[in-house]
Amino acid sequence: MLYFFLSFFAAAVLVQLFYIVAIFSRTAFYKSRVLPAGELISNVVSAQPQAGVSIVVCAWNELQNLRELLPILDRQNYSTFEVIVMNDRSTDGTRTFLEEAAQEFEHLRFYHIDHDYDHVTPKKYALTTGIRKATYDIILVTDADCRPASAEWLAGMVAHLANPAKEIVLGFSPYEKRPGWLNRLIRYETLYTAVQYFSLALAGQPYMGVGRNLMYRRDLFLANKGFYSHMRVMGGDDDLFMNEVATGKNVAVCLHPATFVESIPKETVAAWRYQKRRHLSVGKYYRLKNKLWLGILSFSHIMSWLTSIPVLIMAGLAWVKWEEAIVHEPTGQLIIGAVGLFLLRFILFWVVVGRISYRLGKTVHWLAIPAMDLVLSIYYAVMGVTTLWPRRNRKIMWR
């Protein structure tokens, strides 16, 4: 039984080592040919023809957020673009504000949606309408509660489409730093999710994007009938659509800090849990190969931590019992080897993910990564069970 347990433990850790070394390291050491490190985006883009871009923002009772976001969007350092705001049944004064704001902001256009429809979720309908009404062939989507890091956001994202083969640009969207352990967990989970979708995209296995910072060509959207295959599924206007259309050749990733888009995090455990449960629930619609990649990664992540606890306990007991003779006992040698394997995974994960965090705006302090990784593995285990647990139907929300 002990040999079987240690073999299972070793298999889980070895799978983790494969992902860390062969997959995650691609993001950690990625060097962009489009936007080299330290290069000003304006210098790169000024040498290229500037294709027109339509920024699409869907808003449902987001008056205050729009007051803050629209000035940032209107000041983007780019020659040809428009900002389309889809006002989806708002009752907070958004309609009046947009009509007045159109006189102030040069690039702003807006449309009002007065009804929802049974055949499609509200946000997907709003986003589809905005894309169809867009003037330009490149679509950049974000949310009203997001804030681009700089006036170079638009230029930096579109620079990756200079290659005609690229149709999608995956951007990074961290959450705002606030006090408290919940905020740290949210920021770490966002970082680890980014580690996965950036790294797998760089490995030729893209599977999702984040709708807070995502660019794609309108022709790609229309040719694939947009959200038609999952139009009644709550969520998925970003990851399910990307899962259908993204390939190893048509996706680019943008890791330049000036292109990050910060978002407002949830402030209660209940709100965040509901958000993550909805995100996790759409994973069942992913392509089979993507589910295998992610399922093996998540299972090995959970098991490498869960089984490490008895391994470390056995190592402590073995040392007390055998002292120096432990190195001469077959069982003791196996336990020492298991501990060494776990420490290798622990250190490599810390180094690689720590470097990615540094590249992505120091999303999480490097000292917190081991503890947050343990907490996240517990979270994955609990959420995996609760997501599969039958629940009463809930009223469909816009988000």
WOZICOR-V54742 format. One record per residue. RES is the residue in one letter. PHI is phi in whole degrees, 0 to 359 (none if undefined). D_CENTER is the distance of its C-alpha to the mean C-alpha in whole Angstrom. Layout:
RES_PHI_D_CENTER, RES_PHI_D_CENTER
This chain:
M_none_40, L_297_39, Y_296_38, F_295_36, F_298_34, L_293_34, S_293_33, F_297_30, F_301_29, A_298_29, A_296_27, A_298_24, V_291_24, L_295_25, V_297_22, Q_300_20, L_297_22, F_300_21, Y_296_17, I_296_18, V_281_20, A_271_20, I_249_16, F_297_14, S_297_17, R_296_16, T_283_13, A_300_16, F_243_19, Y_291_17, K_240_20, S_282_19, R_277_22, V_280_21, L_235_21, P_302_22, A_303_22, G_84_24, E_276_25, L_287_25, I_300_23, S_300_26, N_291_28, V_286_26, V_289_26, S_298_29, A_272_30, Q_243_29, P_298_29, Q_262_27, A_290_26, G_292_26, V_229_22, S_251_22, I_271_19, V_247_19, V_234_18, C_264_19, A_224_21, W_235_22, N_54_24, E_240_22, L_305_26, Q_295_25, N_296_21, L_294_23, R_301_26, E_273_23, L_282_21, L_302_23, P_300_25, I_293_22, L_292_22, D_293_25, R_265_26, Q_300_23, N_279_25, Y_204_26, S_280_29, T_232_28, F_199_25, E_225_25, V_243_23, I_254_23, V_254_23, M_263_23, N_276_25, D_263_25, R_58_28, S_292_27, T_236_30, D_253_30, G_96_31, T_299_29, R_302_31, T_296_34, F_300_31, L_296_30, E_296_33, E_283_34, A_294_31, A_298_32, Q_282_35, E_262_33, F_259_30, E_299_31, H_263_28, L_279_27, R_230_28, F_211_28, Y_222_28, H_257_29, I_247_28, D_258_31, H_222_30, D_258_28, Y_228_29, D_292_29, H_276_27, V_207_24, T_292_22, P_303_22, K_293_19, K_295_19, Y_293_22, A_298_22, L_292_19, T_299_21, T_298_24, G_297_23, I_293_22, R_292_25, K_271_27, A_296_25, T_281_28, Y_253_26, D_269_24, I_249_21, I_250_18, L_238_16, V_250_14, T_207_13, D_250_14, A_294_17, D_269_16, C_251_14, R_222_16, P_302_16, A_290_17, S_201_20, A_284_22, E_263_21, W_304_17, L_300_19, A_297_21, G_293_18, M_292_16, V_289_19, A_301_20, H_284_18, L_264_20, A_298_23, N_281_23, P_302_25, A_287_23, K_271_19, E_239_18, I_224_15, V_234_13, L_268_9, G_252_9, F_254_7, S_226_7, P_283_8, Y_262_11, E_301_14, K_282_16, R_222_19, P_293_22, G_110_21, W_290_20, L_297_18, N_297_16, R_297_16, L_294_14, I_299_12, R_293_11, Y_290_11, E_297_9, T_295_6, L_299_7, Y_293_8, T_297_5, A_296_4, V_304_8, Q_289_8, Y_284_6, F_291_8, S_294_11, L_292_12, A_295_12, L_291_14, A_272_16, G_85_17, Q_232_15, P_294_12, Y_220_11, M_198_8, G_219_6, V_245_5, G_294_9, R_281_9, N_201_9, L_213_10, M_234_14, Y_203_16, R_281_20, R_296_21, D_301_24, L_295_21, F_297_20, L_290_24, A_296_25, N_259_22, K_59_24, G_54_20, F_262_19, Y_306_23, S_289_22, H_220_20, M_291_21, R_261_22, V_276_19, M_292_17, G_87_14, G_92_12, D_293_13, D_246_10, D_289_9, L_291_13, F_296_14, M_297_12, N_297_13, E_278_16, V_252_17, A_283_15, T_229_17, G_293_18, K_252_20, N_259_18, V_249_15, A_239_14, V_246_12, C_239_12, L_247_12, H_287_15, P_303_15, A_290_17, T_256_14, F_289_12, V_234_12, E_278_12, S_236_12, I_274_14, P_278_14, K_292_16, E_248_19, T_232_20, V_298_19, A_298_20, A_294_18, W_292_15, R_298_16, Y_296_17, Q_300_13, K_289_12, R_297_15, R_293_14, H_297_11, L_292_12, S_293_15, V_280_14, G_299_13, K_292_17, Y_267_17, Y_295_15, R_298_17, L_304_20, K_296_19, N_290_15, K_297_16, L_293_18, W_305_16, L_285_13, G_295_17, I_296_18, L_297_16, S_295_15, F_296_19, S_293_20, H_297_18, I_296_20, M_292_23, S_296_23, W_279_23, L_298_25, T_280_28, S_291_28, I_297_30, P_296_33, V_297_33, L_293_33, I_295_36, M_297_38, A_296_37, G_295_39, L_293_42, A_296_42, W_295_43, V_295_45, K_287_47, W_259_48, E_52_47, E_289_48, A_288_49, I_301_45, V_290_45, H_259_48, E_262_47, P_305_45, T_295_43, G_297_42, Q_295_41, L_297_38, I_294_37, I_298_37, G_297_35, A_295_32, V_297_32, G_298_32, L_295_29, F_295_27, L_296_28, L_295_27, R_298_23, F_303_23, I_289_24, L_296_22, F_298_19, W_300_19, V_292_20, V_292_17, V_292_15, G_298_17, R_292_17, I_296_13, S_301_13, Y_296_16, R_292_15, L_263_12, G_74_15, K_53_16, T_307_13, V_226_15, H_298_18, W_299_19, L_292_22, A_273_20, I_299_18, P_301_20, A_295_21, M_292_17, D_294_16, L_297_20, V_299_19, L_294_15, S_295_17, I_294_19, Y_300_17, Y_299_16, A_296_19, V_292_20, M_292_17, G_298_18, V_285_22, T_291_21, T_292_19, L_277_22, W_288_25, P_299_26, R_227_26, R_292_28, N_297_27, R_253_25, K_297_26, I_291_23, M_261_21, W_298_20, R_288_16
